[in-house]
Amino acid sequence: MNEAQILQALTQVFRDVFDDDEIVLAHETTAEDIEGWDSQAHVNLIVAAEVRFGVRFRTAELESLHNVGEFARLIQEKSGGR
């Protein structure tokens, strides 16, 4: 998967976690941009992304992320572009 495909798939993950079909992600999207994105929702997002993309994240990897675009790049790196 390329980064655009990952972002599209991540959009669906976010819509499922937040139960909001109106969510549209951009590379610059942060927790401040999505209502209800708190610590519990963050954990749910990480777990849902791990399941969706078949990857596992280390805490240190996640702590360095600042936006959805960086998250998409991390997923691409961890999935080997598959």
N, C-alpha and C positions, 0 to 999 in steps of 0.2 A: 504494500500500500504506500502511496505517496502521501505527502503531508496534507494535501487538499482532501484526499479520501479519508484520512484519519480525522481531520477536522469535521467532515461531514458525519462520520460515524460517532464522533464524540458529541456532536450536536444531539443525536438521538439518545445517547447515554444521559446527557444533561436533561433532556426533555422527560425521560423516564424517571430519573431520580427526583426531579423537582415537580413532576406531574404537570408540566407546562409545555404545550405544543407550540407556543409562541417564541420560545427561546431561539435566538439566532446567535451563534458564536462567531467571534472574530479573533484574530491572533492576539489582539490587545485586551480581550475580555478578562476581567478579574472578578474576585468574589464581591467586590463593591458594586459590580454591574448587575448582579443577579439576586433578586429578593429571596431571602431564605437560605442563602449560602453561608451556613454557620459551620461550626466544627463537626457536628454530627453529619450534616449534608456532605461535608468534605470527605469524611471517612467513607460514606456511602458511594461517593463519586469514584474514589480511588479503587474500592473493591469492584464496583461495576465496570470500570475501565480495565482492571486486571482480567476480569472474566471475559469481557468483550474482545480484548486484544490478545489474550493468552500470554500475558507477561506478569512479572512480579516487580514491585517497586521497593527500593530501600528507602528508609526514612530520610537519609541524607540527600538522596536524589530529589525527593519531593520538597524538602525544605528550601532548596535553591531556586525553585520555580517562582516566577513572578506573574505569569499570565497563561492563558490557554494555549497560545502559540508555542511557548516553551514546553508545555505539557505534551502537545502533539509531536514536537521534535523528539522528546524523550521516548515516547511510545514508538516512533519510527525507528529510533536507534535500538531499542530493546527488542523490537520485533524483527529486526534485520531486514526491514523493508518488505516483508511478506504481506 
